[in-house]
Amino acid sequence: MAIGRPTQSSSQTPDAGAARRPSRARGIPEATVARLPLYLRALTALSERSVPTVSSEELATAAGVNSAKLRKDFSYLGSYGTRGVGYDVEYLVYQISRELGLTQDWPVVIVGIGNLGHALANYGGFASRGFRVAALLDADPTVVGSTAAGLPVRHMDELEAIVAAQQVSIGVITTPPVAAQQVCDRLVEAGVTSILNFAPTVLTVPDGVDVRKVDLSIELQILAFHEQRKAGEEPTPDNGMLDRAPGPVRAAAAKLRRAAGGTAKAEPAKGKQGKGTDGDRSAVMPA
């Protein structure tokens, strides 16, 4: 969908509630920024169905948040809707797209063209959301020279030249974990300041570089936690399920048994879960 400034309607104008707008210097909370793509996805679907306005309750339901939180988030944008009418869909699409920086072209490089790299290169959602895959890079000579999504896979030796020529500021890492930090360092040194990391490892980056982490195994493990609770199973090593557990889990359980003299059941860990120190944040691919 092409994004352009829509014709303003009587239900919402850019200056509505201007006196109550927060100062730009205060910024927008990170939690609000993380929800803006959810609102944009829901609004885009409404726009494609030619729905002119939407209430906060309807939009909140579509985005999976509560309406009070939605109204608070939109207040940071200076958008308050109109009582009895709701929000102008086209204007909000424009407003959120502008806030997210989607009214301009963002060239992206993908490093690591294995199965996941191929899948991302062919993902149609990039172009429709303002992201252009500028280059595909790999260090494997058997991969370099092949094509994916109509683009040639180029060697990592060309990274710096590509970043400079295409003015790339966003890099996507889909390499094995052992190579991810080295690739990250190369991207940063070349001038890339935002990184989307699919490698299951923690990346260390300097100040001024943003990292978003997508770890599918972590998401599946969280789902496994909920499935176990729904099935009413206790999280103990003696519930008859260890034979089907991964090798490291069985080894850890055996170690616990030995430490307990082979008789006591292992106690589940207590205390609050620690917060990571790497500065990475989890990310979700748009639908």
Residue pairs with C-beta under 8 A, 6 or more apart in sequence:
1 44
1 47
1 48
1 93
1 128
3 93
3 94
3 97
3 102
3 103
3 130
4 94
5 94
6 88
6 90
6 91
6 93
6 94
7 90
8 14
8 88
8 91
9 52
9 88
9 91
11 52
11 53
11 81
11 82
11 85
11 86
11 87
11 88
12 79
12 81
12 82
12 87
12 88
12 91
12 92
14 91
16 78
16 79
16 80
16 81
16 82
17 75
17 78
17 79
17 80
18 78
20 75
20 78
20 80
21 78
22 75
22 76
22 78
28 76
28 77
28 99
29 76
32 72
32 73
32 76
33 100
35 63
35 65
35 69
35 73
36 73
36 96
36 99
36 100
37 100
37 286
38 63
38 64
38 65
39 59
39 63
39 70
39 73
39 92
39 96
40 93
40 96
40 97
40 100
40 102
41 63
41 286
41 287
42 59
42 62
42 63
43 54
43 59
43 89
43 92
43 93
43 96
44 93
45 62
46 54
46 59
46 62
46 89
47 89
47 90
47 93
51 89
52 88
52 89
52 90
53 85
53 86
53 87
53 88
53 89
54 86
54 87
54 89
55 86
55 87
56 67
56 70
56 71
56 74
56 81
56 86
56 87
57 67
58 86
59 67
59 70
59 86
59 87
60 66
60 67
60 69
60 70
63 70
71 80
71 81
74 80
74 81
74 87
74 92
77 95
77 96
77 99
79 87
79 91
79 92
79 95
81 87
94 103
97 103
97 130
101 130
102 129
102 130
103 130
104 130
105 130
105 132
106 130
106 131
106 132
106 169
106 170
107 132
107 133
107 134
107 166
107 167
107 168
107 169
107 170
108 126
108 131
108 132
108 133
108 134
108 168
108 170
108 171
108 172
109 133
109 134
109 135
109 136
109 137
109 159
109 162
109 163
109 166
109 168
109 170
109 171
109 172
109 187
109 192
110 117
110 120
110 121
110 133
110 135
110 136
110 137
110 171
110 172
110 174
111 117
111 137
111 138
111 156
111 159
111 171
111 172
111 173
111 174
111 175
111 183
111 187
112 137
112 138
112 173
112 174
112 175
112 176
112 179
112 183
112 199
113 121
113 136
113 137
113 138
113 143
113 146
113 148
113 153
113 174
114 143
114 174
114 175
116 174
116 198
117 136
117 138
117 148
117 174
118 148
118 149
120 126
120 172
120 174
120 198
121 133
121 136
121 148
121 149
121 151
122 148
122 149
123 285
125 285
125 286
125 287
126 132
126 133
129 286
131 170
133 149
133 151
134 162
134 166
134 168
135 151
135 154
135 158
135 162
135 166
135 168
136 148
136 149
136 151
136 152
136 153
136 154
137 153
137 154
137 155
137 156
137 158
137 159
137 162
138 144
138 153
138 154
138 155
138 156
139 155
139 156
139 179
143 153
144 153
144 154
144 155
145 152
145 153
146 152
146 153
147 153
154 162
156 183
156 186
159 186
159 187
159 190
160 186
160 189
160 190
162 168
163 187
163 190
163 191
163 192
164 190
164 191
168 190
168 191
168 192
169 191
169 192
169 193
169 194
170 192
170 194
170 195
170 196
171 187
171 192
171 194
171 195
171 196
172 195
172 196
172 198
173 180
173 183
173 184
173 187
173 195
173 196
173 197
173 198
173 199
173 203
174 198
174 199
175 183
175 199
176 199
177 199
177 200
177 201
179 199
180 197
180 199
180 201
180 203
181 201
181 203
181 204
184 195
184 197
184 203
184 204
184 205
184 211
187 195
188 195
188 205
188 206
188 209
192 209
193 208
193 209
193 210
194 209
194 210
194 211
194 212
195 203
195 205
195 209
195 210
195 211
195 212
196 211
196 212
196 214
196 283
197 203
197 211
197 212
197 213
197 214
197 280
198 214
198 215
200 215
200 217
202 276
202 278
202 280
203 211
203 213
203 278
203 280
204 278
205 211
205 279
211 278
211 279
211 280
211 281
212 280
212 281
212 282
212 283
213 280
213 281
213 282
213 283
214 282
214 283
214 284
214 285
215 282
218 282
228 235
233 239
233 241
235 268
236 265
236 266
236 268
237 253
237 256
237 257
237 265
237 266
238 265
238 266
242 249
242 250
242 253
243 250
245 253
253 266
256 266
257 266
260 266
